[in-house]
Structures are given as structure tokens and as C-alpha cells.
Amino acid sequence: FGGVEAAAKYRPWRQLNVPLWAHSKPTVRTYEHDQLAAKGPDDSMYVFQSDADRVGSELFKLDVDTKEWHKIETDVTPSARSVTAMTFVGNRMLLFGGNPSSGSVFADDLWEFDTLTVRWTKLDASAGVQGTVPSARTNHALTSVRDKMLLYGGLLDGNEVADDLWEFDTLTLKWTQLDAAAGVQGTGPGARNQHAMTTVGDKMLFFGGGKDMSSTSGLRNDLWEFDTLTLKWAQLGAAGPMIARQQHALTAIGGRIFLFGGSQGGNINTPLLNDLWEFDTLSTAKSWTQLNAAVGVQGTGPSERSCRHAFTAVNGGKLLLLGGAYFEGPGGRSR
């Protein structure tokens, strides 16, 4: 389980030599079991992991500066689950939904991990949460803007792909569906699952994913922006030119967003990707640039991988990529 970093513009890729202590690091899992990571407020990476039988869950922290893993022990934790999503709002990590076990009903619970108190809290009506909770789902995406968490799409029970946008205000503890009735303008991406989101200023950026559960025909390579101040959707530039995909990762440095990897379909025989792309949201060109040797990127980059890889900006302009899934034998493997 390792990380690879690159810096813009553009230092070589290099693999980080992270000490691997069996008692304090995440372990490699099969594809059916989950490893999910997000960047904390102090440039640390937090990894939420389900155990092999999905009867328990674990939380780990990677200190990017010292390159040391720390296992976080707590009395209360979310139940084990796969294909969930999480994001940070300030010093709090939020986790929503997922699949508690293969073939079971999906989850609709929201959890908060406070990095200061080192405690998990289930955020429900008993904790003061207000509003209608989004439907239970997997394969959704989360990001945050200021004090609010944003949730879009995903796979609902019954294999229905969702097209809804939700906001959770961490100050008022209130859920709100952001639709036309709430003042949202424009037509958004439509139904999507296994897409990716990030944030630039007050805007949520959204890329790709699948419009249905078919292996390839429903995949998209379009980029969308949702302005949280004007509540307006807009598509940024033409779709492409990269291959349409799902299970990819997206992050931002300033006004530039970066895309890495993903899958070209929905089964274990589908080719995976390891391409790196950049889109400058502040440029009038509104176009993607592939970051490879042709534009000066050096070094050997990460291998092909899809879902469950974390990709984020750390330490003043460096990109850190952590983990991911590839397919090698029954069930696949996590990196």
C-alpha cells in the first residue's frame, strides 16, 4: 500500500517509501472490501477500511511529512461497508452511506470523525440533525464547500442510478435537497454513479461516471460546475478528449483540477487507466491537457488503477496518490 506524488509544474513522479508496520498500516484488500481515503486539515491522509468479513471497520492516519502510519483506536466506529464516500469539512471527516455487506440493503447513515477529539459520532435525529435524509446509496460522491458537505448521485437500491444533489450544513446540522424548488438553475449532469467531485473556491467540480449500470455505453467524460452561491449548473467546455470513465479520482490545486486513472467499464475484464489530466478553470480555453512526457512530466508514474484510490494536493502544490484497485484473480486486489 503506497503513495506516489507529482508536483505542478512539473516535477518527476516518485514513489514514497512509507514504513510498513503491520500493526499500524492499512492492509491490502480484495476488490469487494473497502479502503477509502481523504486528506485531513493538517496534510495527513485518513484511510477508512472495512475488514475482510465486513463485520468491523478501522481508521488509519498517514503523516505525509514523517511518512508514518498511525492506527486510530476509538470505542465507537461506523459499521463495515464498501463503496461509501467521505470528505473533510474543517477538522471533521464526514462519511455517508455505502453497502454494509454483499447483497444487503444500502446504508443512509451519516458519520462524523472529529480529528481534534478523536471521536466518531453518528449524525442523526438524536444528534440534532434536521431535514430529509438522502436515500440509501452506494457509488456516490462527496465534496465540501466552506461549512457544507455536498452529495451527488450514486446507485440506489434496485439498481437505479440517482441524479440528486444534496447539501448538509455542518453548522445547523440540516439536510437540504438542492433542486429547482430550492432555487437551482440549469440542467446538471443527470443520473451518475462512480463519478468524482472536487472543490474550487465556492464551486463544486464534477467529472464523468456512468449514467447506467452497463459496462461501457453509459460512461461519460464531461466536466460540470455547480456554483454554490448562484445555485447554477454549467458544463465546462466540450466533453473529452480523454477516454470516458468511472471510478477515477479528482482533486484541485488553486483553480486547476487534476484527474487520474479509473475504469473503462463495469466488469473485471475492463481495461483500467493511469493517465493524468489537468483542467484550468480560470483559463478562457476551457480545455484539458494530458500531463505526460510530451509536456515535461518525468519519472515513472503510478500503474493502472480504479476505485478506492485517494488523490489530493499536499504540501504546497504536490499531488499525492494513495492506493486503488486493480484486477488480479477472483475479486481483484487493492494497491
N, C-alpha and C positions, 0 to 999 in steps of 0.2 A: 504494500500500500504506500504509494509515494506521491510526491508532488513534482511538478515541472513548472518553471517560470520563464517568462519573456518580458522584456521591457519595451516601452514605446518611446521614441522611435529610434532604432530597433536594436536592442542588444541580443546576443545569442540566447537561444533556448538552452537551459541546463537543468539536469535532474538534481533535485536536492537530496543530499544524504541525510535522511532523517533517522535518528536512532530508533530501532525497533525493539521495544521491550514488550514481551508477550503479555505481561500483566497490565500494561497501561496504554496499549495502542489498539485501534480497530483491527479486526481480523478480516481476511478475505472471505467473502460470502458467495453463495450461488446466486444466480440472477433473480431467483424468486424471493430472496431475502434482502432487506433494505439497508443501505448505507446512504445517508443524506447529510450534506454539509452546508454550512453558511458561515459567512465572515462576521465575527463579533466586532464590538466597538473599539477594541484595542488591537486590531490587526491580527487577532487569533482566529483560527478556524475551529468551529464546533461541529462534531460529527455525531449524528443520532443514528443508532444502529439497532436493528432487531436481531435477536438471537436465532439460532438455526431452526428452532421449532416455533418461533413466533409466540413464545409464552412470556417473554420478558424483553426489556429494551435497555440500552446502555448509552451513555453520553461521554464523549471524549473531547478534549481541547488540545489543539496543536498551537504551541507558541511559535510563531513564524520567526521571531528574532533568534531564539535559542535553539529552534528546531527540536523541541522536546514535546512528547505526548504526555497528557495527564488524563487519567480516568476520573470522571466526576461521579462521586457516590452521593445519592440522595435517597431519602426514605420513600418519597412518592415519585413515580415516573409515569409517563403515558404508557398505555399498553403497546405491545409489539405490533408492528404494522409494516406494510410495504406501500410503495407508490404514494407516499404522502408528500407534503411540501412544507417548507419553513422559511422564515425570513426574520431579520432583526429590525426592531424599532427601538432606537437608542440602545440601552443596555439590556433590553429584553428580547429574547428569541421566541417567536410565535410559530406554532405547529398546528396545522389543521388537516383533519380527515385522513384518508388512506384506506387500505384494505387490511383489516385485522388478521385475516387468515384466508388461505386459498378457498375461493368459492363462497365465502361468507358475505353477509351484508356489509356494505361500506360504512365508514365512520363519518360522523359530522361533529366531532368534538374539537374544541379549541383549547390548546395548552400554551402556557407561558413559562419560559425559564428565565429567571432573573439572575444575571451574571454577578450582581452585587451581593445578593442574599444567598445565592447558590441553591435556589429552591424552584421546583416545578409547582405550578398552580393550574388547576382546571378552571377555565373561564366559562362559566355557565350561569344560569339564573341565580343559583345560590351564591355566586361571587359578585352579583350585581349586574350581570350582562343584560342588556335590553335589545329589543328588536327581534325580527325573524331571523333564525339561523339558516344559512345556506343549506341546500340539500346535501346529503351524504355523497361523497365522491372520491375518486382517485384520479391520477394523471392530470391534476390541476396545477396552476402556477400561482405563486405569491410574490409580491414585492412590497416595498413600503415607500411612502412619501410623507415626510415630516412625521407626525404622530399617528399616522393611519396606515393600516395594512390593506392592501388591495388583493383580491382573489378573482381569477377569471377561469371560466370553463372547467373542463375535466370530463371524466367518464362517470355517469350516474348509474345507479342500479338499473338493470335491464339493458345495458349496453347503449344507452342514449348519451350522445355527446352534447355537453352543455354549451350555451353561448351567453351566460350571465356574468355580470360584473358586480362585485360586492366590495363594500368598504367596512372595515372595523376600526372605529375610533378608540385608541388605547387610553384616551383621557376620559371620555364619557362612557366607555365600555358598551358602545352601541353599534349593532349591525345595521347597515343600510344597503339596499339594492340600488345600484346606480343604473337607472334605465330612463326611458322617456318621461315617466311620471316624476322622476327626481330631477328633471331638467337636462338630461344628457342629450347632446345634439350629434347628428351624424350617424352613419351606419358603421358599426365596428367590424371586427374580423369574422363574426359569425361563430358557429359551433367549432370548437377546437379541443383537442386533448394532446397531451405530451408536447406542449409548446413551451416557450421560455419567455421570461419577462425580466426587466431591469428598470432602473430609475435614472433619469437625468433631470436634475432640478425638481420642478413641480410636475414633471411629465413621466408617465409610465410608458415604456417602450416594450413592444410585443412582437415576437417573430415566430413564424412557421407553425408547425404542429399538424395534426390530422383533423380533417373535417368529418371523418367517419372512422370506422374500425377496419377498413380494408387495408391491405398491406402496402399499397403504393398510390392508388388512384386518388385518395383523399388528401395527400400531403401537399403542403403549401410552402412557399419561400418568400412570403410577403412580410413587410415591416409596417407596424402600426404604432401610432402615438395617441395616448389619451391624456389630455390636459386637465389636471385635477382642479385648476382654477376656473376655467371656462366650461368644464364638463363636455369637451368636444373631442370626438374621434376624428383622426385624419390618417390616411395612408401616406407613408413617406416614400416617394419615388416609385419606380416600376418594380415589379416582383423580380427576384433573381439578382445577379446571374448565377448564384450558387445552386447546387442541387437542392430540391425540396427535401425537407427532413422533419424528423421528430426526435425527441429525447436528446436534444442538443443543450448547450449551455450559453448563457448570455450575461455579460457584465458591462460596466461603464467606467471610463476614466474621464472626468470632466464632461465635455459634450460629445465624446466619442464612445461608441458602443462596439463591443468585440464579441464575436460568435465563434464557438469551437465545436467541432465534431457532430455527433448524432447518428441516427439510423435512417436508412432509405426506405424502411418498411416496418412491418409489424410482426415478423417471424424470425426465427433463429438463423435462417439461411440468407437473410437480407444483408447486403454489404454495409459495414459501418464506415464512418468518416473521421478524418483527422485534420481537416482543413481549418485555417484560421482566417477570419474576415474582419474588416473594420468599416464602420459607417460613421461619418462625421455629421452629427445632427445640426451643427452650426454652419456647415458649408451649403452654398446655394446649389451645388452639383447634385445633392441627394442621391448619391450612388455608393455602391460597395467597392472596396478594394481588397483583393486577396493578399494576405501577408505571407509571402514566401521568399525564396531566394531572389526572385526577379525584382523585388523592391528592397532588398538588402537584409532580409532576415537570415541569420546564421544559426548554425548548430542543428542538431537532430531533435526534432520536436516530438511530442507525445505520439504514441501509436493510436490506431483507430479505437474509438470507444463511444458508447452511447450513455444512456441514462445513469443517474446517480453520481456523475462527476461534478464536483464543485469548481467554479471558475470565477475568480474575483480579483479585484485590484487591491494590492497591499503595498505598504512601504514606498509611497510616493511614485507611482507610475509603473510598478511591476505587476504582471499578471501571474496569478498562482492557480494552477490546475491540480486538482486532487481527486484520485480515484477514478471511478467509472466502471462500466460493464462491457465485457466482450463475450464472445461465444466460443466455448471450447468444451465440447462434450455436453451431456444432458444438463439442462438448466442454466448453462452459461456460468461465467465467473465474474467477480468484481475485481478491479485493479487496486 
